[in-house]
Amino acid sequence: MEATLLRSVPPVGLPASWLDTDEPGPRHAIIAYVLATPLLWTAGLLIPLGGLLLLWLVMRAGPRAALTPVVLVWLLVAGAQAVSVLVNGAGEDRSAGFVVYRLLSSGVTGWAVLGLALAVGARFRMARPELVRAVCVFGGYFVLFGCVALLLHSFTGLRELALRTPPAMLLPATAPVVEHSFTMHIFTTDDLLGRDLPRLVLFYPWPVVLGFAGIAVFFIAQLESNLPLRLLGSAGGLIAVLGSQGRAPILALFILLFVDAVLLRFDRRKLPLLGAAGILLLALLLPMGITPADIASAGYESVNEMRPGSSMARELVNTLSIAGFLESPVFGKGWVGGVITTGATMVVGTHSSFYGLLYTGGLVTFLAFLTALATTLIVLARRVGRGPIQRTGLLIMLGLALLSYGEGVYSFALPCVPLLLFVGGTLRDDAQPAARWRTT
């Protein structure tokens, strides 16, 4: 009897009654949002409506849904960055309007969105077969629109295709919200290995966000019991990752496949054999003067050479970010810095959750971020043995962690709300009875 009671308590740190709900309304709303993605994207409502939908879910869930360690640590990151904005705003005598603008920017609110998405995902049991099936259909959209984009690039000679949506026509063309939320970025063209190739963007503000979404769609699709739908979702995820041309998402997908196959599903009885194979490989390589450090260095150089202009700009941005951090190590600079152009145009304090947070938020925000990331991964890792759904949640968050070195993942949160809601759902023991899921 005691063991049964213990198993019935959700592992997110709250009494079962606080999370005990089987309301279908929130899940149906998210499923409808996912399935209507192409229409919402065309209308320019995809990201704004995603934010409103999350706000509605938060209001439905109530404040107690956020009182879990995993959620609170992400809200702490947002709070720390907000303090940095206030400190720097006061120190530089900035106007109230400027400070409010920075407080509402994704550099602050993105962390809160991430935490709240996990909270309401757990509250409303978002990790269910219905959402898995919707995600597989969403992967089908990647296949359809990705193929159309590649054909347009091949037969029209266009280097970039971006269409303004109706809301964009009502706003100044230079407004950041027009570029990030109200423009349909279908593809662009970038240099990869010395060739100009199409780079898919589709439903997201820029390609790397599409790459992360592709990773999440690919692994969620593996939970689908219907083979054609599972293949459709898997193909869509792969097209999104590869079509984004993001070096970080592509590398992350390979790493996650290795982690899934070797570490999460691997028979521990075979560990001695795996260790012996590793020792044998080292014994063959070391006499040839090849060390693991050499292999890692060669791999790093190969990744940089895939897109040298972008790599040079990133290295300069990281150097300037560290210089800014050393000038203000506790609270950072508060917000991103100036624009630089060296092979590619980038902004100081961006393109890395590590270097970027040191620049914008200092040690206070950076340490809060590391705490949030470690807490979430540990909680998910401890639940892997419960089944494939928990394993999927861990793999998606590991993907976000891998991308955080080279990207500001706070900007991923709002465009990827449905996928983060699913991860939140994996934090529950009762995400779905095991019999409804594939077991391999």
PyMOL commands that set and color helices and strands:
alter all, ss='L'
color gray80, all
select helices_A, chain A and resi 2-8+16-19+24-35+37-43+46-61+63-66+69-91+96-103+106-123+129-156+166-170+176-181+207-221+227-243+247-264+268-288+292-306+308-327+353-381+384-386+388-404+409-412+417-425+434-436
alter helices_A, ss='H'
color red, helices_A
select strands_A, chain A and resi 161-164+183-192+195-200+339-341+345-347
alter strands_A, ss='S'
color yellow, strands_A
deselect
rebuild
show_as cartoon
